[in-house]
Amino acid sequence: MKNEKISEKYSCVATCPMRNVIAHFANKWSMLLLVILDEFGVMRFNELSRAIPDISPKVLSGHLKTLESVGLVKRILYAEVPPRTEYELTDLGRTLIPILNQLSDWGRRHLNDITKSLSKYQ
């Protein structure tokens, strides 16, 4: 009986928030991009790239497109020569920031514990 409820709850992509919604931004780069855009406001692609030097341009571009497609980031393209593109959080994206801040706070409080646990497996 319990397994049937679990299966029902998580098996349908259309109704499972973890599979259908959160999976689009629950990765290290997307969450970091959201927090950076919250902290610094409107940013250009190269500014974001400099803010996260260990992300490749291709990966950065892909994550920004995903965040835009789910409505968390707005892309503003200016018809200039050379073209200028800026990114900023949408109102929906801003609603995630308190949750991401809580997650970050939890990480700061427990980083030593996690590091100790990881060292046992390396």
Stockholm file with secondary structure:
# STOCKHOLM 1.0

chainA/1-122         MKNEKISEKYSCVATCPMRNVIAHFANKWSMLLLVILDEFGVMRFNELSRAIPDISPKVLSGHLKTLESVGLVKRILYAEVPPRTEYELTDLGRTLIPILNQLSDWGRRHLNDITKSLSKYQ
#=GR chainA/1-122 SS CHHHHHHHHHHCTTTCHHHHTGGGTCSHHHHHHHHHHHHHCSEEHHHHHHHSTTSCHHHHHHHHHHHHHTTSEEEEEECCSSCEEEEEECHHHHHHHHHHHHHHHHHHHHHHHHHHHHHTTC
#=GC SS_cons         CHHHHHHHHHHCTTTCHHHHTGGGTCSHHHHHHHHHHHHHCSEEHHHHHHHSTTSCHHHHHHHHHHHHHTTSEEEEEECCSSCEEEEEECHHHHHHHHHHHHHHHHHHHHHHHHHHHHHTTC
//
